[in-house]
Every structure is written in structure tokens, then in C-alpha cells.
Amino acid sequence: MSLDYPTREQARNHPWGGWTPAVIRVLTTAKAIAGPAAQIELEHLLLAFESAEPDLGDGVAWRALARVGVRPSVLLGRPAPDPSPRNHYVPLSEFGQAVSSVFPTVAVQEAEAIGDDYVGAEHLLLLLARVGVPGVDLPYERIRKEILELRGS
């Protein structure tokens, strides 16, 4: 089922609940990067941030990445695809083992640690920084600091 930017109510009614349209955009884009026969891995999620950025470029996660000087396509050595696909819910079965073992649990923990009752792109970015993306240095503390500063926390 494809949806253009689900409402917050639709996101809350999803089995994982509380997803923002930005997270759904990143997950949908990550699946497109992985391809129809492959599962989403950590590097697909990171690259999806850059690919989805033109649609949601004013978001906290994208600004935090820019502030710490992280450009996923440069770090991963592959271009971000353009354009992002239409949003749709991505079932857990589409995630590789490294992602499914931490998502959505760690994303929810990151959201709760900041005091949020939803999972936004910034929480997904913190998940990637916390668990690590193979071959990429994502400075968790710096990214978290930038996110909190951008949010005025």
C-alpha cells in the first residue's frame, strides 16, 4: 500500500506506532536502495537520509548531519539515488538481521531518552550512530548534541 506522507494518526496506528512521515520516507527510500530482492541494511538507512533530504531537508536529522560534516554518499562511496520513492510502510521482514535486531527498539529508546512520544528521523539517525554503520564513523555524542541544540532542548 503506497501513501504520500501518512498522517500522524496513520503512523501511530502502524504496529510500531508513532512514526513521523520523515521516518517513513527514510525507510521507504532505504528499501528502494536495497532493491526488491534484498533486505534493508544499516548502510541503506544511512544513504537514505541523503536521498530523502530534498523532500524533508528542513528536518533536524538532516541539519545535524550537515553540522557534523557527514555526507552519507561520500562516506559510503556510492551516490544517493534520486528521487525518493512514494512513501509506504516497510514491514520488519524487509530488514536485514543487523537492522531488525535493533529497530524499532533502539529508535524508540532514543525517542524516549529525548522525551518524545513518536519516532522521528532524528531518532533513527541516533540509532545509526549508536549501533554503528560498518566502515562509517558516526559520532554519536556530537550528533546527539547537535540534535538537542537544533531542537532547543
N, C-alpha and C positions, 0 to 999 in steps of 0.2 A: 504494500500500500504506500503510495507516494503522497507526501503532504508538503506544501510550501509553508515553511515556518509554522509548526504546530503551535496552538495556543498553549499558554502555561497550564491550563486545565487539562488539555490533552497530554501534555508531558507528565503532569502529576498522576494521571490515570494509567500511564505506562507501568508495567510490572516493576521497573526500577524506580519510578516516581521522581518528580521534581526536576526533570531535565529542562534546561533552557534551550531555546532554538539554536543558540550558538553551539552547544554540545552536540545536538542532533546534526547540525551542519558538519562539524568536525568528524563525527562518527560516519556519516554518510560519505563524506569525502575520503576518509581512510579506507572504507570498503571499496570505493571506486579505484583508489590507488592500488590496493591489494589485488583487485581483479575478481571476477565472478567465481573462479575456482579456488581462490586462495583465502586464507584467513587473515584477519587484521592482526598485525604485529605492532610492537611499540614504535618502530621507525615509521610505519604508515600513519600512526596517530600524530607523530611529531610533524611529518611532512604535510599532513592535512591542515595543520594550523596555518601554514603559509599559503596553501592553495585556497583555503576558505577565507583568508584575510580580506580580499577585495569585497566580499559580501558583508563582512562584520568587522571591518578594520578599525572601528572606534572602540572596540572592546578592551577590557582591562588586560586580558591574556596577551593579546597581540601587542599592546603598548608595553607590557612588562618584558616580553621577548625582545622588542626593539631596544628598550632601555639597557638590557644586559648584553646587547650586541649579538643575539642569537638569530641566525638566519638558517632555518632547517635545511633548505636545499643545498646550501654551502657546506654545512656540517655533514650531511648525508651524501654529498657528491652526486646528487640527482635532481633534476628540475621538478618543481612542483607542477602538477597538471593544472590546466586551465580549460574551461571553467569548472567550478564546483557543480556536482550533480544536484538534482532536486532532493530535498530532504525526505528521508523515510526512517522509520525505526529499524535499528540494526539488532537482530537477536544475538544473545550471548554465544550461540553456536557459530557465529561468524568470526569470533575472536580466537586467535591462537592461544596456546597454553600460557605464554608469558603474560598476556593481557588478561585473559579470563581469570587467572589466579588472583589478580589484584583489583580488577574492575568488576563491579562498581564499588566494592568495599572501601578501597583506599580513597577513591574520589569522594565518597560520602564522608569518610573520616576527615578529609581535608576541608570539606564544606562545613562540617560541624565544628572543626577547630577554629574556623573564622567566625562562626556563629550564624551560618546560613542554613536555611531550610530547603535549599534547592541545590542542584549540581550545575554549576556554570563552567564555561571554558577555562576560567582561571583555576578551578579545582582540578580539572582534567590536566592542565599544564603542571600543576603541583604534583599530581600523581606521577607524571612522566619524570619530573625532576627527582622525586622521592625514590622511585623504583629504578630509575636509570634507563637510558636507551643505549644499547650496545654501540660502542665506538663514539659516543657523543658526551661531551661534558655539559651537563645542565646544572648550574649551580643552584641547588635547592634554596639555600638561605637567601641568596641575592634575589632570586625570582620571587620568593615569598615576601621579602621586604618590599620589592617594587609593587607587587600586587596590593599589599596593605596600604602603601603610600598612595597609589593611584585611586584606591577606594576611599581614602581619607580615614582609614582605621588607625 
